Amino acid sequence: MKKRGKEVTFVVILLAAILAMVFYSAASDSYRISPDKSSKLPLNQMELHYIKEKKEAVLAVSEDLEYLQKGFLQEYIQSIMAPSGLGIRLVKKGQEAADAEIVLVDEELRAQIDEVNFTAPLFQITGTLFVNHGSSLSKKSLTGVCIKGQFTNEEKRTISYDGKAIILEEVDSIDEAIKVAEKKKMDCIIGDQSAIVAALDSRGIADKYVDMYASLYKSNVCIMTDNQDHALYSILNQCIKNADTRVLMGRAQEHWFGIGDPLVQEGRYKDAAALLIIVFAAVFCAFFFYYQSNKNLYNELTERMNQLTASKQEMQTTFNGVSYYMAELTPEGAILDINKAFLGYVNRQVMGSTIAEALELPSELEKTLETMLADTRDTGRGTSRELTLKNHILEVNIFPILNPKGETEKLLFMASDVTRERMAERQMLQDNKMIAVGQLAAGVAHEIRNPLGVIRNYCYVLKNMKDEESQSQAVQVIEKSVDTAGNIIDNLLNFSRISKKQVQEVYIKEHISSVISLNKGMMKKKQIGIFVRCGEDFQVKMAVESFDMIFINLVSNAIDAMDQMGQLTIEIYRTEDEFYVEVQDTGTGIEEDIIKDIFNPFFTTKSMTEGNGLGLYIVYNEVQKMNGEIKVDSKVGEGTTFKVILPIRTEEDNLE
């Protein structure tokens, strides 16, 4: 801080010294307020003779410039011509014979260049628009005033402001224009910028009109001579080029209009040493500030780099600290970097190899992973799958890493070992199956007892019948009863078997009817009627064991929700890509405030001995794994409908 303070103090002292020298130079210098009459023009003998003989030149003022005050033009041109000694007298055009003419140079005059000569410009006239800021611009048209002859009738019709036409009134001079505008409260004044500003100032109303800097026209004012009058043309042109027209114009404007351009200072930097010191000091200050800005920029850049390094180290620590197996990949799947957890999993050097090679995937899983990489790379969205590898189940997620243009520059691979979780889920599913089997046992036993009773009766008949035809009929009945009992036992065994998620093609109506048979005992006991509505039976490809788990839980819940004499309706229908199974009961219904919680684990309205709250939770998860959807609609006292929506074709790898 102390060093910085010294630098600032040094700069302040240096600037103070420069300012002191500037003020000293300004105080010691003088302004040139008139041309140097002692200086003589390099005139030849012909030009000197012309001045001696002529003594005074008569200049006619063009009609386009009559609005300018004659005294202003007279003084301005006389001051220009003073070094030559030639007098100047201005007259109106046509008033008397003139030696030359003061004109506003336009295209029409330039076309006569072969007949006339134009001197260097005396000055330039800038035509602009002044608007009365007190006027209401909501009118359809505006009123204005201009100098007579400034515009043709056609030009006047084209002049507008803010899309509104300006109706112009013409007067003879600037002073008269200002008087008319003030008296009639005109909206606009159009004319020579400098002359209007001076006239407004002289009347003390400069604050009432705003210069719009419209630049309606810019024209040079020159002296036009006959192309045969070489001597006069040369004298006029030399005087104009030699004169400091800016200074002389300022003096004339100040005299006639009350304003003037800033006068040019002569000899302001006479002292060459002071000038060199100022230049040196300015250069030194520029380099000093350049050095300081670069130094500040360098310090800021260093600080940002340190922050970036710290952020990178923090990110690397986080990358290595998470328990997920993480790898940074190229868009094609080659490994760029891995974290410690991934290194511990593969237990070897895998940098540069592909992610499939690092995981040692079999060919079918390698194709699955390549598809995931391609999907993420092409769509810019993350993908997620479960891969079964040897004795492990990996939950794999792949995310895009985008560049500033939004393009996929790299890929982030994340995997976690979910073997224990999936085993626990499968065990929980199997436990729930066993609970359902226990609930079905009474009904199944009753269903088996019926064919066994038939077998017992017909065995007695066989013992006492003599004719072969009666014996053959009894044997057929016994065989049919044995088949019935065997089907019931097969259904129960299939349902209780540990799930392997195998995909099979089944006829859905026929399959649902076989699963319903497991509940017939319970429905008969409660005298519940069952109706299966389905049009033409159709085939679907699905994980049959998962569907059975879903359907059995929904049917069991429906039976539990109904008292005696209830009605269970199963409705099956399809669209082009999906099929629907609706399970509708006439039970007590579900209260509205708890319907959102029924799919949560361990949520139940039953007693501890009647349920564990996992049935609908398992139903929901199995439906999700089959890429399906489940909806519920219930009214208290009327019943509940569960609608399961599943795809007709489900790829096996989507059921992993």
Rosetta blueprint (number, residue, H / E / L):
1 M L
2 K H
3 K H
4 R H
5 G H
6 K H
7 E H
8 V H
9 T H
10 F H
11 V H
12 V H
13 I H
14 L H
15 L H
16 A H
17 A H
18 I H
19 L H
20 A H
21 M H
22 V H
23 F H
24 Y H
25 S H
26 A H
27 A H
28 S H
29 D L
30 S E
31 Y E
32 R L
33 I L
34 S L
35 P L
36 D L
37 K L
38 S L
39 S L
40 K L
41 L L
42 P L
43 L L
44 N L
45 Q H
46 M H
47 E H
48 L H
49 H H
50 Y H
51 I H
52 K H
53 E H
54 K H
55 K L
56 E E
57 A E
58 V E
59 L E
60 A E
61 V E
62 S L
63 E H
64 D H
65 L H
66 E L
67 Y L
68 L L
69 Q L
70 K H
71 G H
72 F H
73 L H
74 Q H
75 E H
76 Y H
77 I H
78 Q H
79 S H
80 I H
81 M H
82 A H
83 P H
84 S H
85 G L
86 L L
87 G E
88 I E
89 R E
90 L E
91 V E
92 K E
93 K L
94 G L
95 Q L
96 E L
97 A L
98 A L
99 D L
100 A E
101 E E
102 I E
103 V E
104 L E
105 V L
106 D L
107 E H
108 E H
109 L H
110 R H
111 A L
112 Q L
113 I L
114 D L
115 E L
116 V E
117 N E
118 F E
119 T L
120 A L
121 P L
122 L L
123 F E
124 Q E
125 I E
126 T E
127 G E
128 T E
129 L E
130 F E
131 V E
132 N E
133 H L
134 G L
135 S L
136 S L
137 L L
138 S L
139 K L
140 K L
141 S E
142 L E
143 T E
144 G E
145 V E
146 C E
147 I E
148 K L
149 G L
150 Q L
151 F L
152 T L
153 N H
154 E H
155 E H
156 K H
157 R H
158 T H
159 I L
160 S E
161 Y E
162 D L
163 G L
164 K E
165 A E
166 I E
167 I E
168 L E
169 E E
170 E E
171 V E
172 D L
173 S L
174 I H
175 D H
176 E H
177 A H
178 I H
179 K H
180 V H
181 A H
182 E H
183 K H
184 K H
185 K L
186 M L
187 D L
188 C E
189 I E
190 I E
191 G E
192 D E
193 Q H
194 S H
195 A H
196 I H
197 V H
198 A H
199 A H
200 L H
201 D H
202 S H
203 R L
204 G L
205 I L
206 A H
207 D H
208 K H
209 Y E
210 V E
211 D E
212 M L
213 Y L
214 A L
215 S L
216 L L
217 Y E
218 K E
219 S E
220 N E
221 V E
222 C E
223 I E
224 M E
225 T E
226 D E
227 N L
228 Q L
229 D L
230 H H
231 A H
232 L H
233 Y H
234 S H
235 I H
236 L H
237 N H
238 Q H
239 C H
240 I H
241 K H
242 N H
243 A L
244 D L
245 T H
246 R H
247 V H
248 L H
249 M H
250 G H
251 R H
252 A H
253 Q H
254 E H
255 H H
256 W H
257 F H
258 G L
259 I L
260 G L
261 D L
262 P L
263 L L
264 V L
265 Q E
266 E E
267 G L
268 R L
269 Y L
270 K L
271 D L
272 A H
273 A H
274 A H
275 L H
276 L H
277 I H
278 I H
279 V H
280 F H
281 A H
282 A H
283 V H
284 F H
285 C H
286 A H
287 F H
288 F H
289 F H
290 Y H
291 Y H
292 Q H
293 S H
294 N H
295 K H
296 N H
297 L H
298 Y H
299 N H
300 E H
301 L H
302 T H
303 E H
304 R H
305 M H
306 N H
307 Q H
308 L H
309 T H
310 A H
311 S H
312 K H
313 Q H
314 E H
315 M H
316 Q H
317 T H
318 T H
319 F H
320 N H
321 G H
322 V L
323 S L
324 Y L
325 Y E
326 M E
327 A E
328 E E
329 L E
330 T L
331 P L
332 E L
333 G L
334 A E
335 I E
336 L E
337 D E
338 I E
339 N L
340 K H
341 A H
342 F H
343 L H
344 G H
345 Y H
346 V H
347 N L
348 R L
349 Q L
350 V L
351 M L
352 G L
353 S L
354 T E
355 I H
356 A H
357 E H
358 A H
359 L H
360 E L
361 L L
362 P L
363 S H
364 E H
365 L H
366 E H
367 K H
368 T H
369 L H
370 E H
371 T H
372 M H
373 L H
374 A H
375 D H
376 T H
377 R H
378 D H
379 T H
380 G L
381 R L
382 G L
383 T E
384 S E
385 R E
386 E E
387 L E
388 T E
389 L E
390 K L
391 N L
392 H E
393 I E
394 L E
395 E E
396 V E
397 N E
398 I E
399 F E
400 P E
401 I E
402 L E
403 N L
404 P L
405 K L
406 G L
407 E L
408 T E
409 E E
410 K E
411 L E
412 L E
413 F E
414 M E
415 A E
416 S E
417 D E
418 V L
419 T H
420 R H
421 E H
422 R H
423 M H
424 A H
425 E H
426 R H
427 Q H
428 M H
429 L H
430 Q H
431 D H
432 N H
433 K H
434 M H
435 I H
436 A H
437 V H
438 G H
439 Q H
440 L H
441 A H
442 A H
443 G H
444 V H
445 A H
446 H H
447 E H
448 I H
449 R H
450 N H
451 P H
452 L H
453 G H
454 V H
455 I H
456 R H
457 N H
458 Y H
459 C H
460 Y H
461 V H
462 L H
463 K H
464 N H
465 M L
466 K L
467 D L
468 E H
469 E H
470 S H
471 Q H
472 S H
473 Q H
474 A H
475 V H
476 Q H
477 V H
478 I H
479 E H
480 K H
481 S H
482 V H
483 D H
484 T H
485 A H
486 G H
487 N H
488 I H
489 I H
490 D H
491 N H
492 L H
493 L H
494 N H
495 F H
496 S H
497 R L
498 I L
499 S L
500 K L
501 K L
502 Q L
503 V E
504 Q E
505 E E
506 V E
507 Y E
508 I H
509 K H
510 E H
511 H H
512 I H
513 S H
514 S H
515 V H
516 I H
517 S H
518 L H
519 N H
520 K H
521 G H
522 M H
523 M H
524 K H
525 K H
526 K L
527 Q L
528 I L
529 G E
530 I E
531 F E
532 V E
533 R E
534 C E
535 G L
536 E L
537 D L
538 F L
539 Q E
540 V E
541 K E
542 M E
543 A E
544 V H
545 E H
546 S H
547 F H
548 D H
549 M H
550 I H
551 F H
552 I H
553 N H
554 L H
555 V H
556 S H
557 N H
558 A H
559 I H
560 D H
561 A H
562 M L
563 D L
564 Q L
565 M L
566 G L
567 Q E
568 L E
569 T E
570 I E
571 E E
572 I E
573 Y E
574 R E
575 T L
576 E L
577 D L
578 E E
579 F E
580 Y E
581 V E
582 E E
583 V E
584 Q E
585 D L
586 T L
587 G L
588 T L
589 G L
590 I L
591 E L
592 E L
593 D L
594 I L
595 I H
596 K H
597 D H
598 I L
599 F L
600 N L
601 P L
602 F L
603 F L
604 T L
605 T L
606 K L
607 S L
608 M L
609 T L
610 E L
611 G L
612 N L
613 G L
614 L L
615 G H
616 L H
617 Y H
618 I H
619 V H
620 Y H
621 N H
622 E H
623 V H
624 Q H
625 K H
626 M L
627 N L
628 G L
629 E E
630 I E
631 K E
632 V E
633 D E
634 S E
635 K E
636 V L
637 G L
638 E L
639 G E
640 T E
641 T E
642 F E
643 K E
644 V E
645 I E
646 L E
647 P E
648 I L
649 R E
650 T L
651 E L
652 E H
653 D H
654 N H
655 L H
656 E L
